[in-house]
Amino acid sequence: MKDRLFLSSPHMSDEGYEMEYIKEAFDTNWIAPLGENVNEFEKELATKVGSEAAAALSSGTAAIHLALKAAGVEEGDIVFCPTLTFSATVNPVIYQKAIPVFIDSDYETWNMCPKALEEAFEKYPEVKAVIVVHLYGLSADMDKIMGICSKHKVAVIEDAAESLGTYYKGRHTGTFGDYGIFSFNGNKIITTSGGGMLVSNNEERIAKTRFWATQSRDQARHYQHSELGFNYRMSNVVAGIGRGQLKVLDQRVEKKNYIFEFYKKELGELDGVEFMPSNEWDQPNYWLSAMTMNGNVRPIDVMEALEKENIESRPVWKPMHLQPFFEKYDFVGTHVSEKLFENGICLPSDTKLTDDDLERVVEIIKGLWER
């Protein structure tokens, strides 16, 4: 069996930055949650993306949950969410006992369609928040979306779990809305093994989310709790990994771009193949390289051919409004997201892939057309 090629696996720095911070945590016995690594990771990430404040949390999902809570989302409130995303975007809406309404994608960005968003506001004028996702590292059209949300005076939460290192018109994604979230799960462009970050220019609200994330423990000699709390804080060891990973973020973005351009050059002329869209205002991190296939060769054919050669790939996200748990909630759009799901595939995008590895992938795929 040939070596396994992964979709996107952890990639520690060659320089060993992560171990330096981990060793410091062990040497000082700051193993448990909180400590200098947590504080510094928050500062360094906020500085990197250009945000005023950040809270290091146990996951990106936890960050979305606290962002919804900070935005005042409560039971019965409506929250607009993109349908083409991972369920972690939407699950926290249910945690708050709110009601998700799913918004379709457009072909120009693969992200939330501004026209569908406008239609949704006409149908549901009393909306509490809008969650915007930057799918696979592609930026949503934030000027249009923020303009619509500003007109309706609604809070915006950016799910930038997949887009750390992506720019929209020269500005980091995750910094346009009231709140932005990043994920450091094992498959993300940089990882802490698990973990997330909530960012905002509202330092007071970030301080409040830190309070909630540490079990809402009041300032008292004894244990006292006046609000519901959560065990959502990032550990000092995990934050050390994040500090080291942040040093190589630009390298990882460069390699992800290289992988995307390699695939596009080698496979872009195949019949029926189209790659993820690029726009003049978008500088993606290309977390995953994805393409659609509208010819005789179908995504399942590619996935099965790669699987036989021990190579990992996956379909594009199945839209939330088609998921058994979420199908009871409303959907607004023209079903673009369904077409992207039916025809889309994510190719191996691991930053440790060599040119030989990439050649191995493209030769297998090209062989399907030659048959």
N, C-alpha and C positions, 0 to 999 in steps of 0.2 A: 504493500500500500504506500502510495506516495505521501509526502509530508502534507499535513492538513493546512489548508489556506483558510483563514478566518475572515468573516465579514468585517469585523472591527474589534480587535482585542486590546487589552491594556498594553501600553508601550512606555516603560520607564525610561528615564533619561540615561544616555550613555555616560554622562558625567557623574551620575550617582547623587544628584541633588536631593532626591527624596530621602535617601538613607541618612544624609547629614541631619535633616530636620527630625527624622524618626529617632536617631541616636540621641539627639539633644533632649527629646521628650523622655526617653528612657533614663538618660543620665541625670536628669533633674527630677525624675519620678513623677512627671506630669503626664500620666498615662490616661487618666480618666477625662471625661468631658471638661472642656475649658482649659485655658493655659495660653501661653504666648503664641503657639502656632495658630490657634483659633483666631486670636485677636489680629495677628499679622496677616493671616490669609484673608480675612475680611477686608483689611486695609488695602492689601496688594491687589485683590480682585477688583475692588471698587475703583482703585486708581487705574487699573488696566482698562476697564471698560468706560471710565469717565462718569461714575456715579458717586453721589455724596456719601452713601452709607450702605452697609451690607451686613447680613446675618448669616452665618455659616450653620447649616442645618443637616439633618440626617439623610435627606433625599430631596430631589427636585419636587417630588410629590408633596412632601411636607411644606416646601416653599410655596407651592401653589395654594395649598390649604390655608396657610397663614396669610397669604396675600388676599385671598377671598375674605377672610375674617377681618383683615385690616381695612378692606374696602367696604365693610359693613354688610356683606352678603349674609342673609339669614334665611330661615325656613320660609319657603314659598316664593322667594325672589327668583327672577328669571336671569339667567346668565347665558349669553351667546358664546358658543364654542365652535371652532372649526370641526367639521366632521372627519376630515382626513388627518388623523393624528393617532397617537398611541393613547390607550385608555387612561394613562396617568394624568393626562390633561384634564379629563372630565371627572374622574373619580372624586376629587376633592369637592366638586360642586355637590355631589350626592352626600358627602360627609357633612356639609352645611345644611342638608335637607332643602337645597335649592333646586331649581328646575332648569336643566340644560335645554337650549334650543340650538340645533346644529345648522351651521352655515356652510354652504357649498364652496368648493375651490373654483379657481379659474385656470385656464391653460397658460396664461401669461406668467404666473408665479407658482402654480401648484398650491398656493396658500389661499387664505380667506378671500373670497370674491367681494370686492366693494359693492357691486351692484346687488348681490344677494344680501349683503349686510344692510343696505338701505331698505330693501324690501322687508327684511326682518324687523327693522325699527318701525316700519309702517304697520306691521301686523302686531308687534309687541312694543308699544311706546314706553311702557313702564319697565325698563330694563335696569338692573343694578350694576352689572359689570359685563365687560367683553374680554374674553381670553383670545389672544392672537398667538398663533404658532408660526415659527420659522422652520418649515419642514425641511429635513435633511440638510440644513445649513443654508437654504435659500431664503432670502429676506422676503417677507410680505411687503406689499406696497404701502408703507407706513404713512406717507403723506395723505393718501386718500382715506385710509382707515382712521387715522387720528383726526382728520378733518370731520369725518362723519360722526365719530364718537364725541368730539368736542362740541359739535352742534347739538347733540342730544344730551350733553352734560353727564356722561357716564364714565365710570372708572375703567381703565384699561390695564390689563395684566398681560405682559408678554411672556409666553412660554418659549424661552430661548434655550431650552434644554439641549437642542441639537445644533445650536448656532453660535456657540462661543467662538469668537474670532471672525464672525461675519459682520460686514459693514453695510449700512444703508446710507447712501450719499455721504460717505466718510465718517459715519457715526456708528458705534457699536449697537447691534441689535440687543434688545433687553433694556435699553435706556430711554425709550420713547414714551412708554406708558407710565402710569402711576407706580407700577411695580414691575420688576423683571425677575425672572427666575432662570437659573442655570443648573444643569445636572452634571455630576461627576461619577455617574454609574460606570461600570467596567467597560462598556462599549463606546463611551463618549470620546470626544477628541482629546481631552485630558481626563484623567480619572483619579479618584481618591479611594477606589474600590467600591465606594458607595458614598453618597453625600450630595448636597445641593447648596445653593446660595440664593438668597433673596436680596435684591438690590432696589434702592429707591433714592430719590433726592429728598425725601421726607424723613429726616433723621429721627424725628419724634416717633413716627410710626414704626420704623425699623427697631427702635429701642423697645417699643411695645411688643413687637413680634418676638424679640429675644426673651422678654419676660414670659410670654405665653409658652415659648419653646422650652423653658426651664421650669415647667410645672406650675407657672404662675405663683411662684413663692414670694409672698410679701416680705418687705423689709421689716423683719421682727426677729427677736432672739429665738423664739420658738417657731415651729413650722406652722405657718398661717397662710391660708389660701382664700382670697376673696373672689377669684375668677377661676373658670375651668382652665386647666393647663394641659400641656402636652410634653412628652419626652422627645423633643425634636432637635436637640443641639448636637452639633458635630463633635467628635472626640478630638483630643489634641494630637493623637497619633495620626488619625486620618487627615487632619488639617495639615500636618507636616508633609504628607504625600502630596497634597494639593499645592503647597508652596513650591515644592520641587517641580511639579508638573507645569505650573504656571510659567516657569522659566523657559520651557521648551514649546509653549503654545504656538508661537510663530513658526517654528520648524514643522510642527504637526500640520498646521494650515497649509504650508508650502507643499508638503508631501501629498496631502489630500487633493490639492489642486493638480499636482503632477499626475496622480492616479486618474483623476477625472479626464484630463486632457489626453492621456494615453488611450483610455477607452474610447473617447470620442473620435480620435483620429483613426483608430484601428477598426472600430465597429460602426461609426456614424454613417457610412455609405451603404450598409446592408439594407436590403429591401424591407421597408416598414419600420425601421428603427429611428427613434427620435430620443435625444437626451434631454435631461432636465433643462428648463429654460434659463437663459441668462438675460439680464437686463442691464442697461447702461448705468443704472443707479445701484446695482447690487454687486457686492464683492463677497461672494459666498466662501464659507469654509469647506464646502463639499464634503461634509461629514460622511455621507454615503453617496456613491455614484449610482444614480438610478436612470433607467431608460424605459421607454414604452415601445411595444412591439405590436404592429397592426397588420402584419402579413401572415403568411402560412405558418411560420415558426412562432410558437406561443411561449409565454414566460415559463410555463410548466416544463416545456421541452428543454429550455436552458437550465432550469433548476435541477432537473433530473440528470441531465448530462454532466453538470458540475458535481452533483452528489456522487456519481459513480467514480469520479476522480478525486474524491475526498476534499471537495471545495465547497465552502459555505456561501449560500446566497439566500435571498428571501423575497417574498412578494412586497409590493408597496402596501402601506398600512390599509387594512380593511376599514372603510368608513364607519364611524361610530353609529350612525343611524341604521346600519345594517347589522349591528351586533345584537345578539339576543337580549342582553341586559338593557340596552339603550333604545331598542326599536320602538318603544312606546312614546318616545319624545319626538317633538316636531322637527322637521327638516325643511330648510328653505334653500331653493336653488334649482339648477337644471341638470343635476346628476353628473356633472363633470368628474367629481370625486370617484364615482363608481367606475367610470371609464378608465381613470388613472389606476384604480385598483385592479381592474380586469386585465389591463394591458401592461402594467408596470412590473419591473423587477429591480432589486437592489443588488449590485455586483460587489464582489469582495473589495473592500476599501481599507484594509488594514495598513497602517503606516509602516509596518515592518516588511511589506511586500517588496520584493526585488523586481527588476526588469524581467528576469527569467520567470518569476512567478506570474507577472502580468501577461507575458507572452503565452504562458501555459493556459491562462484563463481565456484569452482571446482566440487562441487556436481551437480550443474546444468549441467555443461559440461559433466561430466561422465555419467549422465543420458541419454544423447543422444546416447552414445555407447551401453548402456544397453538395449535400445529399439531394 
